[in-house]
Amino acid sequence: MRGPGARLCCVHRAGGLPVRDGRVPVPVLGSAQAPRPEPTRDPQHQVLGEDALPQHRGDPSGRYRLCPEPTGEAVRELLQRLRALQSERVETYRLFEEGHRAYLSSAPHYDFPRYRQLVHEVTVAFSGISREVLGIAGRLRDELGRPELAQHLARLQEREQEKLQLVGAGLGGLPGAVLGLIKTIEAISEILQDLKYDSEEVE
């Protein structure tokens, strides 16, 4: 029984929605009253999070997750670059020897400033080559899992340093430098052969 002024408020269900005072509320698209159905998921389908994807070496921020290059392809490219660097070394030696002969032929008025500039340029060139070779060795060892190839490059770099010193000593007329240079060149050839043998699968 209701008193004067009392309002009848009955709540029942009509199609799953509450009915108040005889009025059925109409759901608004995007409102809280319009529940969205849960998407069905295949229990066998695993959704990987962003952190589970491999990170590409060219994307340090991790914003774009891409698959890394195949290891064999990366090793092959590094070895191709190494061969190019060795060719640059040979050319630099040739220019150095030609410049040294030109310097000696300028006697008795030696053009020392020009020769000094040549020595500086050769030093810079060899330094850049050595730095890049060591960088290749580091990538082979740390990124690509080829420590045996990196070891060959380390030995190669040591012998190349020795060769450079012997070339300078030989041009300076130091006795025994030529014989030592021949042995060092033979050792470099053996290292390059070992490197080629151990990397045949990617060539």
C-alpha positions as CSV (number, residue, x, y, z in Angstrom):
1,M,0.0,0.0,0.0
2,R,1.3,3.4,-0.9
3,G,0.7,6.7,0.7
4,P,-0.3,10.0,-0.9
5,G,2.4,11.3,-3.3
6,A,4.2,8.0,-3.3
7,R,5.5,6.9,-6.6
8,L,5.4,3.3,-7.8
9,C,8.8,2.1,-8.8
10,C,9.0,-1.4,-10.0
11,V,12.0,-2.9,-11.5
12,H,11.8,-6.0,-13.8
13,R,13.6,-7.2,-16.8
14,A,12.7,-6.7,-20.4
15,G,15.1,-8.2,-22.9
16,G,17.9,-8.2,-20.3
17,L,17.6,-4.4,-19.5
18,P,16.1,-3.0,-16.4
19,V,12.6,-1.4,-16.7
20,R,11.8,1.5,-14.4
21,D,8.3,3.1,-14.3
22,G,7.4,1.3,-17.4
23,R,10.2,2.8,-19.5
24,V,12.9,0.7,-21.2
25,P,16.2,2.6,-21.5
26,V,17.7,2.6,-24.9
27,P,21.5,1.8,-25.0
28,V,23.7,4.5,-26.5
29,L,26.5,3.4,-28.8
30,G,29.8,3.6,-26.9
31,S,28.1,4.2,-23.6
32,A,28.6,2.1,-20.4
33,Q,25.1,0.8,-20.9
34,A,26.0,-1.0,-24.1
35,P,28.4,-3.8,-23.1
36,R,30.6,-5.0,-25.9
37,P,30.9,-8.7,-26.4
38,E,34.2,-10.3,-25.5
39,P,36.2,-11.4,-28.5
40,T,36.5,-15.1,-28.9
41,R,40.0,-16.5,-28.8
42,D,41.4,-19.7,-30.0
43,P,43.1,-21.3,-26.9
44,Q,45.8,-22.7,-29.2
45,H,46.6,-19.3,-30.6
46,Q,49.3,-17.5,-28.6
47,V,49.5,-13.8,-28.8
48,L,53.1,-12.6,-28.5
49,G,53.8,-9.3,-26.7
50,E,56.0,-6.6,-28.2
51,D,59.0,-7.6,-26.0
52,A,58.8,-11.2,-27.4
53,L,59.6,-10.1,-30.9
54,P,63.3,-9.9,-32.1
55,Q,64.8,-6.4,-32.2
56,H,66.5,-5.4,-35.4
57,R,70.0,-4.0,-35.0
58,G,69.1,-0.9,-37.0
59,D,66.3,-0.1,-34.5
60,P,67.9,0.4,-31.1
61,S,64.8,2.1,-29.7
62,G,62.8,-1.0,-30.2
63,R,59.9,0.9,-31.8
64,Y,59.9,-1.2,-34.9
65,R,60.5,-4.9,-34.3
66,L,61.9,-6.6,-37.3
67,C,63.7,-9.9,-37.9
68,P,67.5,-9.7,-37.9
69,E,69.5,-10.5,-41.0
70,P,70.4,-14.2,-41.4
71,T,73.8,-14.9,-39.8
72,G,75.3,-16.4,-42.9
73,E,74.5,-13.3,-45.0
74,A,75.9,-10.9,-42.4
75,V,79.1,-12.9,-42.1
76,R,79.5,-13.0,-45.9
77,E,79.1,-9.2,-46.1
78,L,81.7,-8.7,-43.4
79,L,84.2,-10.9,-45.1
80,Q,83.7,-9.2,-48.4
81,R,84.4,-5.9,-46.7
82,L,87.6,-7.4,-45.2
83,R,88.8,-8.4,-48.7
84,A,88.2,-4.8,-49.8
85,L,90.2,-3.5,-46.9
86,Q,93.0,-5.8,-47.7
87,S,93.0,-4.4,-51.3
88,E,93.1,-0.9,-49.8
89,R,96.2,-1.9,-47.8
90,V,98.0,-3.2,-50.9
91,E,97.2,0.1,-52.7
92,T,98.4,2.2,-49.8
93,Y,101.7,0.3,-49.7
94,R,102.2,0.9,-53.4
95,L,101.6,4.6,-53.0
96,F,104.0,4.7,-50.0
97,E,106.8,3.0,-51.9
98,E,106.3,5.1,-55.0
99,G,106.4,8.3,-52.8
100,H,109.6,7.0,-51.1
101,R,111.3,6.5,-54.4
102,A,110.3,9.9,-55.6
103,Y,111.7,11.4,-52.4
104,L,115.0,9.7,-52.9
105,S,115.2,10.8,-56.5
106,S,114.8,14.4,-55.5
107,A,118.4,14.4,-54.1
108,P,120.3,16.5,-53.4
109,H,117.4,18.9,-52.7
110,Y,115.1,16.4,-50.9
111,D,111.4,17.4,-50.9
112,F,111.0,16.6,-47.3
113,P,107.7,18.5,-46.7
114,R,106.0,16.5,-49.4
115,Y,107.4,13.2,-48.1
116,R,106.3,14.1,-44.6
117,Q,102.8,14.7,-45.9
118,L,102.8,11.4,-47.7
119,V,103.9,9.6,-44.5
120,H,101.0,11.3,-42.6
121,E,98.4,10.3,-45.2
122,V,99.7,6.7,-45.2
123,T,99.5,6.6,-41.4
124,V,96.0,7.9,-41.4
125,A,94.9,5.4,-44.1
126,F,96.4,2.4,-42.2
127,S,94.9,3.5,-39.0
128,G,91.5,3.7,-40.5
129,I,91.8,0.2,-42.1
130,S,93.0,-1.3,-38.8
131,R,90.2,0.2,-36.9
132,E,87.6,-1.2,-39.3
133,V,89.2,-4.6,-39.3
134,L,89.0,-4.7,-35.5
135,G,85.4,-3.7,-35.7
136,I,84.6,-6.5,-38.1
137,A,86.4,-8.9,-35.7
138,G,84.3,-7.6,-32.8
139,R,81.0,-8.2,-34.7
140,L,82.0,-11.7,-35.7
141,R,82.8,-12.5,-32.1
142,D,80.1,-10.7,-30.2
143,E,77.1,-10.5,-32.6
144,L,77.4,-13.4,-35.0
145,G,78.9,-16.1,-32.9
146,R,82.0,-16.7,-35.0
147,P,84.9,-16.4,-32.6
148,E,87.2,-18.5,-34.7
149,L,86.9,-16.0,-37.6
150,A,87.5,-13.2,-35.2
151,Q,90.6,-14.8,-34.0
152,H,92.0,-15.0,-37.5
153,L,91.4,-11.3,-37.9
154,A,93.2,-10.5,-34.7
155,R,96.2,-12.5,-35.9
156,L,96.0,-10.8,-39.3
157,Q,96.0,-7.4,-37.7
158,E,99.1,-8.2,-35.6
159,R,101.0,-9.4,-38.7
160,E,99.9,-6.3,-40.7
161,Q,101.3,-4.1,-37.9
162,E,104.5,-6.0,-38.1
163,K,104.6,-5.7,-41.9
164,L,104.1,-1.9,-41.7
165,Q,107.1,-1.6,-39.4
166,L,109.2,-3.8,-41.6
167,V,108.3,-1.9,-44.7
168,G,109.4,1.3,-43.0
169,A,112.6,-0.3,-41.8
170,G,113.3,-1.7,-45.3
171,L,112.8,1.6,-47.0
172,G,115.2,3.1,-44.4
173,G,117.8,0.5,-45.3
174,L,117.8,-1.5,-42.1
175,P,119.7,-4.8,-42.5
176,G,117.5,-7.9,-42.2
177,A,114.2,-6.0,-42.8
178,V,113.7,-7.5,-46.2
179,L,114.0,-11.1,-44.9
180,G,111.7,-10.3,-42.0
181,L,109.2,-8.7,-44.4
182,I,109.1,-11.8,-46.6
183,K,108.4,-14.1,-43.7
184,T,105.6,-11.7,-42.5
185,I,104.0,-11.6,-45.9
186,E,104.0,-15.4,-45.9
187,A,102.4,-15.5,-42.5
188,I,99.7,-13.1,-43.7
189,S,98.9,-15.4,-46.6
190,E,98.6,-18.4,-44.4
191,I,96.1,-16.5,-42.1
192,L,94.0,-15.5,-45.1
193,Q,94.0,-19.1,-46.2
194,D,92.8,-20.3,-42.8
195,L,90.1,-17.6,-42.8
196,K,88.9,-18.7,-46.2
197,Y,88.9,-22.4,-45.1
198,D,86.9,-21.7,-41.9
199,S,84.3,-19.5,-43.8
200,E,83.7,-21.7,-46.8
201,E,80.1,-22.4,-45.7
202,V,79.1,-18.8,-46.2
203,E,81.0,-18.0,-49.3
